[in-house]
Amino acid sequence: MHAHRSLHCSTGRPAVRVGPSAVKNTPSHPKVQSKQSRRSRGLCVVTRAAGDYYETLGVSRDADKQGIKQAYRAKARKLHPDVNKEPGAEDRFKAIGEAYEVLSDENKKAIYDRYGEAGLKGASGGGGGGGQGVEFTNPFDLFESFFGQGVGFQGQSRGRTRTSAVQGEDERFDLQLDFLDAVFGCSKEIDVDRLASCGTCVGSGVKTGTTPSTCPQCQGSGQFVQVVRTPLGAFQQVSTCPRCEGSGQTFTPCDKCSGDGRIREAKRISLKVPAGVDGGSRLRVRGEGNSGRRGGESGDLYVYITVKDHPELRRESTTIHSDVEISYVDAILGSQVKVTTVDGPVELKIPAGTQPGTTLLMAKRGVPRLGNATVRGDHQVHVRVKIPKSVGGDEKKLVEQLKVMQSKPKSGGPFNFN
């Protein structure tokens, strides 16, 4: 077993004392260039990561800033976790962000070219490494500086909390239906006034040609922390930053939408009303409410149903009620009457001897059950017998004769109690 310890060779570059097989067994350094120094301390090996960041971005070592920028832009769109769901995509996305931040900065690039990744992280004890290390920007913040926030990509900040996408509000629409349309269902075209995504800024709220910047009040956290001291101790109150509304960024607002990312406009929607709806029913149309903010999902549209009254029919759940009026003669002798139903006029037989207030049932002539239109309720017909206030002439004589006949004893067989 060979011992390992850090030292500096005469060049001032970071060096490591290694044994004969140490270089071969260190996979974290793709290429290792060795430099021998005839000093009493032994062998000096100067490590340099050759081309890691260049290979990550897919550019040559002599690529200019524009080429590096174009390479990052192409890879960032392809590897963003909201777009690429492959395993390891987020790690590769972070890697290209780190690579671009180094190679696009002349000072960081010079340190990297000379000392490798160890120099950037403060591993070098001398030269340009500085010993403090280089602080890297959040890769999602770097991405947003290129494309702006709210263009369909969602990021989570490292080490801080930020308000993400905001779902759009739900909208309400009141729809009045005819009685029969509610019974059997129908299709309606409705015009809904709602907040839609702004086409000028593609819903970001940022003025075209400008880029967002970190909110100076919350330092990009999206939160406002206030310490309140009480007799019981100090308490922290965390609330959404009032300046950036939790986005962590400030920006020049879009001229068309004033920074909201949405504009109010009318949209015609085709609505399928199912059979069996009733007054007070509520239909939900997914995604047809207000558009979300910062890439959030749209809200829903809720359609509240009211139903017009029918001149002859009444409804109670799936049961239809109606009244029919017959004369006392028809009640005695029976008859056929025409009844209005939801299916149209139907002939109904009135049995002889029907009493006032009798209810006759017409099976399966009612309302289809909501969600199962093949099952229908019934139609109940309530019979009202019309009794004339006065009669005269031949009709009066006939009624009097009928009265006399009813007053005569009726034969009850061998036993007659009258």
Disulfide bonds with the S-S distance in Angstrom:
none
